[in-house]
Amino acid sequence: MRQKDLDDPDLTLDTIMSVWPQTVSVFMRHKMLCVGCMANPFHTVTDACVIYHLDERRFRLELHQAVGS
């Protein structure tokens, strides 16, 4: 199986939180309802950043910091 890439724009939030559970804290810190949301198997980081009016580049940096990469 191919290694997952946190920067893959097609990764769903569900996959991100499953593969890298330490990212959940990033979503929670921003008070995002993505954790446990029924739409997270369909939404990407880009989708979530648009919905929550977040700078995607900064948000992705926080995700990387959470996983230590």
N, C-alpha and C positions, 0 to 999 in steps of 0.2 A: 504494500500500500504506500502511496506517495505521501511524504511528509506535508502536513498542512502548513500554509504560509499565512501568518497573521495579517499580512498586507494584501492578500487576495481580495479584490473588490467584490467578488461573488460569494464570499463566505457569509453564511447567515449568522445572525446573532446567536442562535441556538447552538450552532457548531462552535463558535468562538467560546461561549461559556462552558460548553462541554469539554472541549479540548484543553482550554486554559481557564479553569475555574477561578483562578486568582483575578481574572478580569471583572468578575461580578462586582467587586468593590469599586471599580471605576464607574460602572453604571449607577451603583447606589450613591456614590459621592455626588453625582450630578442629578440625583433625585429622578432618575429615569425609571419608568415603569416597565422597562424591557425584560427585567428578570421575572420570569414566570408568565410573561405576556403570551397570549395565544398566537400573536403575529410574529414572534421572534424566530420561528422556523422559516419565515418568508422575508424578513427585513434584513438589510445589510447595515454595516456601519454608516455608510453614506445615507441611507434612509433615516436611520436614527438621528444622525446629526442634523439633517434637514428638519425633521419633526421637532427636535428640541433646540433648534437654533444654535448649534455648537459649531465651533471651528473644527472641521474634520481632521486637519493636520495635527492640531493640538490634542484632540481626543485620541487619535491613533498613537501619538507619542506617549500618552498616559497608559494606553493599553500595553505598549511595549515595555514601559517602566514596570508595570505590574507583573509582567511575566519574566522580567530580568533580561530582556533582549535589546 
